Amino acid sequence: MTSQTGASNTSATTQTLGTMNTGVVAQQGQLNSSTVAQTGGAANTAWVRQSGVSNAATAVQNGGVGNLIDIRQAGLGNNAATLQEGGESNHIDLDQDGDNNLTIATQTNGADNNADIDQDGVGNAAVIVQDGGVRNAIEVDQNGAANEAWVTQVGGERNEARVDQDGDGNISYVDQVGGLRNDVGIDQMGEGNYIDAYQEDGYRNSTDIDQDGDYNYAGTDQIGGEYNSIEVRQDGALNTAYARQEGGARNSAYIDQAGNSNLGLVLQSGLDNNASINQVGDLNSADAIQMGNANSSDINQSGVGNVAGTMQVGNLNSVVTNQSGSGNYAGTAQAGTSNSAVIDQSGMGNGALTYQTGVGNSASVTQTGVLGTSATMQMGAGNISTVTQGGMMNSAAVMQNGTGNVSTINQ
C-alpha cells in the first residue's frame, strides 16, 4: 500500500519471499521519498509515514521471521535509514518529530535485536550499529536541539546500551566491542553535557553515568573485561569525571560529584581494585591511580578547593582520605603490599604528604586546624605513624626506615 499527498513525492516498495510481508508507505507534503525492501519472508513489516517537506526514509530487511521496521517522521528535512540483515524477531522503531533530524540504525546478525530511537526537536542525530546478535538492545531518546548519540555494539549476546538526553547540545558516544551481558546506561539533562564511554573485551561489564546540569564531561574506558563496573554521578555545572580500568577482572570505580567545577579521576590496572570518589561543593579535585591487585582507594571531599591525590602500586594497599573545609591538600603514595593510610582533614589550608613502601606499614594523619603541614615517609615492614594536629600553622615530619618502628605526634 502506498498513499501520497502533495507534490514530487516518491515511493518504491519491493517484497520477495512471502508469508504476511507488509510494506505500507504514507506520505503527505512535498519532496518526500521512501524506499522499503524486504527479502526473506514470514511476517516482516516495514511501515513508513512521513509528513512535511523533504523527508526521506529507507528501510531494508533481509533475513526474515517477525522483523519489524516502523518509521514516523514529521517536520522538515528528517532522514532515517535502517538495515536489518540476519533475521528473527528483530525490531527497529524510529520516531522523529521536528526538523533536520537524522537517524541511521543497522542490525546485522539477528535474533531478538532491538533498536528504539526517539528524537524530538531540531538537529538531533543518532547513529546506531549492532553487529553480532542475540538479544541486543539499544534505546536512544533525545529531546531538545543538537543532541547527538553514536552507539556501536559489535560482539553480541544480551548487550544493552541506553542513552537519554534532555536539553541542548548533549553529546554521547558509546562503544561496546566484546559481548556477553555488557551494559551502558547514560542519562544527561541540561546543556552541553558530553560523555564518551568505551568497553572492549566484555563479560558483565557495566557503565552507568548520570549528569544533571550544564557543560559536564564524563568519560569512561574499560578495556580488559570480566564483570568490571564504573558508575559516575555529576550534579551541577562544569564538573569533570574520567574513570579508566585497563586490564583486569572485578575492578570497580565510582565517582559522585555535586556542585560546580569539581574534578574526579580514576585510573586502575590489575585485578580486584576498587576506587571511590565523593565530592560535594565547588572546585574540589581528586584522583586515584592504582596498579596491581586488590588495592582500595576512598576519597571523600566536602567544601571548596580541596585537593586529594592517591597513587598505589602493588597489592592489598588501602588509602582513605576525608576532607572537609576549604583549601586542604592530601597526597598519598604507596608501593608494596598491605600498606594502609588514613588522612582526615577538616579546617582550612592544611597539607599532608604520605609515602610508604614495603609491607604492612600504617600511617594516620588527622588535621583539624588552619595551615597545618604533615610529611610522613616510611620504608620497611610493620611501621606505624600517627600524626594529630589542631590549631594554627603546626608542622610535623616523620621518617621511619626498618621494621616495627612506631611514631606518635600530637600538636
N, C-alpha and C positions, 0 to 999 in steps of 0.2 A: 504494500500500500504506500503510495506517495501522494501527498497533498501539498500544493504550493500556492501561495497567495502573494502577489506583489509583482515585481519586475526583476528579470535577469537572475532568477533562482535556478540552480542546477542540482540534480539528484541522480545517483547511479546506485543500483542495488543488484548484487549477484549472490545467489544461493546455489550450492552444488548438490550435495547429498542431503536427502530429505529426512523426514520424520519431525514434523512440527517445528520446522525452522520458521522464524518470523523476522522480517525486516520492515519496519514501519518508519517513515520519514515524514514529518510535517514541518513546513517552513512558512513563515509569514514575515513579510518585509521585502527588502531588496538585496540583491547580490549575495544571497546565502548559498552555501554549497555543502552537499552532504554525500558521502560515499559509504556504503555498507557492503561488505563482502563476507560471506560465511561459507566454509568449505565442508568440514566434517559435520555429520548430521546428529540428530537426536536432541530436540527441544532447545536449540540455540535461539537466542533472541537478541536482536540489536534494534533499538528503538530510540530515534533521534527526533527531537523537536527544537526548532530554532525560531526566535522572534527578534526582529530588529534589522540591522543593516550589516552586511559583510561578515556574518558569522560563518565558520567553516567547521565541519565535524567529519572525521574519518574513523570508522570502526571496522576492524578486521578480526575475525575469529577463524582459526584454522582447524585444530582438533576439536572434536565435539563432545557431547554429553553434558547437557544442562548449563552451558555457558550463557552468560547474560552481559550485555553492554547496554547501559542506559545513559543517555546524554541529554541534558537540558541546558540550553543557553538562551539568555535573554539580554538584550542590550546591543552594543555596537562593538564590532571587531573582536568578538570572542573566538577562540580557536581551540579545538580539542582533537587530539589524535590518539587512538588506543589500539593496542595489538595484544591478542591472546593467541598463543600457538598450541602448546600442549594442553589438552583439554581435560575436563571432568570437573564440573561444578565450579568453574572459575566465575568470578564476579567483578565487574568494574562498574562503578556508578559515578558519574561526573555531573556536577551541578554548578553552573557558573551564572551569576546574576550581577550585572554591572557592565562595565566597558573594558575592552582590551585585556581580558583575562586569557591566560594560556595554560593549557594542561596537556601533558604528554604522559601517558601511562602505558607501560609494556610489561606483560607477564608472558613468560615463555614456557617452561616445563611445568605443567599444571598439576592439579589435584587440590581442590578446595582453596586456591589462592583467592585473595580478596583485596581490592583496592577501592577505597571510598574517598572521594575528593569533593570538597565543597568550597567554593570561593565566592565571596560576596564583597563587592566594592569595585575599585578601579585599579588596573595594572597588577593584579595578582598573578603569580606564575608558579606552577608546581610541575615538576618532572619526576615521575615515579618509575622505577625499574625493579622488577623481581625476576631473577634468572632461574635458579633451581627451585623446584616446587615442593609441595606437600604442606598445606595449611599455613602458608604465609599470609600475613595481613598487614596492610598499610592503610592508614587513615590520616588524611590531612584536612584540616579545617582552617580557613583563613578568612578574616573579616576585617575590612578597612581598606587601605590603599598601599600599593607597592610592597605587599608581603611576598616573600619568596621561600620556597621549600624545595630542596632537591633530596630525594630519598633513594638509596640504592641498596638492595639486598641481593646477594649472589648465591651463596650456598644455602639451601633451604631446609627446612623442616621446623615448623612452628615458630618461625621468626615473626616478630611483630615490631613495627615502628609506628608511632603515633605522634603527630605534630599538630598542635593547636596554637594559632597565633591570632591575637586580637589587638588591633591598633594599626599604626602606620609604620612602614619600613622595617618590619621584623624580618630577619633572615635566618634560615635554619638549614644546615646541611647534615644529613645523617648517612653514614655508610656502615653496613654490616657485610662482611665478606664470608667467613666460615660460619656455617649454620649450626642448627640444633638449639632451639629454645632461647635464642638471643632476644633481648627486649630493649628497646629505646623508647622513652616517653619524653616529649618536650612540650612545655606549655609556656608561652610568652604572652604578656599582657602589658601594653604601654606602647612606646615608640622607640625605634632604633635599637631594639634588642638583637643580639647576634649570637648564635650558637653553632658550634661545629662539633659533632660527636662522631667518633670513628671506632669501630670494633672490628678486629681482624679474624683471628682464629677463635672460633666460638664454641662454647658449651655452657649454657646457662649464664652468659654474660648479661649484665643489666645496667643501663644508664637511665637515670631519672633526673630531669632538670626542670626547675620551675623558676621563672623570672617574672617579677612584678615591678614595674617602674619604667624608667627611661634609660636607654643607652647602656644597658648592662651587657657584659660579654661572658659567656661560659663556654669553654672548650674542653672536651674530654677525649682521651685516647686510651683505649685498651687494646693491646696487640696480642700477646700470648694469652690464650683463654682457658678457662675452666672455672666456672661459677665465680668470676670476678664481679664486683659491683661498684658503681660510682653513683653518688647522689648529691646534687647541688641545689641549693635554695638561695635565691637572691631577692631581696625586697628593698627597694629604694632606687637610687639613681647612680650611674657611673661606677657600679661595682664590677669587679673582675674576678673570675674564678677559673682556674685551669687545673685539671687533675689528669695525670697520665700514669697508667700502670703498664709496664712493659712486658717482662717475662713472668709468667707465673700462674699459680693456681691459688684460689681462695684469698686474693687480695681485696681489700675494701678501702674506699676513700669516701669521706663525707665532708662537704663544705656547706655551711649555712651562714649567710650574710644578711644583716638587717641594718639599714642605714644608707649612708652615701659615701662613695669613693673608697670603699674597702677593697683590699686585695687578698685573695687566698690562693695558694699554690701548693699542690701535692704532686710529688714525683716518687714512684715506687717501682723497684725492680727486685724480683725474687718470689718467695713463696710465703703465704700466710701473713703478709704485712697488713697493718691497719693504721690509718691516719684519719683524724677528725679535726676539723677547724670550725669553731663557732665564733662569730663576730657580731657584736651589737654596738652600734654607734657610728662614728664617722672617721674616715682617714686612718683606719686600722690596717695593718699589714701582717700577714702570717704566711710562712712557707715551711713545708715539711718534706724533707728528702730522705728516703730510706732505700738502702741497698743491702740485700741479704735476706734472711728468713725470720719470720715471726717477730719482727720489730713492731713497736707500737708508739704512736705519737698522738698526743691530745693537746690541742691549743684552744683556750677559751679567752676571748677578749671582749671587754665592755668599756666604753668610754670613747676617748678621742685621741688619735695619733699614737696608739700603741704599736710596737713592732716586736714580733717574735719569729725566730728562725730556729729550726731544728734540722740537724743532719746526723744520720746514723748509718754506720757501715758495720755489718757483722750480723750476729744472730741474737735473738731474745733480748734486745735492748729496749728500754722504755723511757719515754720523756713525757711529763705532764707540765704544761705551762698555763698559769692562770694570771690574767692581767685585768685590773680594773683601775680606772682613773684616767690619767692623760700623760702622754709623752714617756711612757715606760718602754724599756728595751730589754729583751732577753735573747741571748744567743747560746745555743747548746749543741755541742758536737760530741758524739760518742763513737768509738771504734772498739770492736772486740765482741765479748759475749756476756750477756746477763748484766750489763750495766744499767743503772736507773738514775734518773734525775727528776726532781720536782722543784719547780720555780713558781713562787707565789708573789705577785707584785700588786700592791694597792697604794695609791698615792699619786705622786707626780714626779716625773723626770728621773725615776730610778733606773739603774742599769745593772744587769747581771750577765756575766760571761762564764760558761761552764764547759770544761773539756775533760773527757775521761777516755782512757784507753787501757785495755786489759780485760780482766774477768771479774765480775761481781762487785764492781765499785758502786758506791751510792753517794749522791750529792743532793743536798736540800738547801734552798735559798728562800728566805722569807723577807720581803721588804714592804714596810708599811708607812714609810715617811716620805721625805722630799729630797731628791737629788742624792740618794744613796748609791754607792757603787760596790760591786762584789765581783771578784775574779777567783775562780776555782779551777785548779789543774790537778788531776790525779792519774798516776800511771802505776800499773801493777795489778794486784788482786786483793779484793776484800777491803779496800779502803773506804772510810766513811767521813764525809764532811757535812757539817751543819752550820749555816750562817743565818743569823736573825738580826735584822736591822729595823730600828724605828727612830724617828726624829729627823734631823736635817743634816745632810752632807756627811754622812758616815761613809767610811771606806774600809773594805775588808779584802785581804788577799790570802789564799790558801794554796800551797803546793805540797803534794804528797807523792812520794815515789817508793814503791816497795810493796809489802804485804801487811794487811791488817792494821794500818795506821788509822787513828781516829782524831778528828779535829772538830772543836765546837767554838763558835764565836757568837757572842751576844753584844749588840750595840744599841 
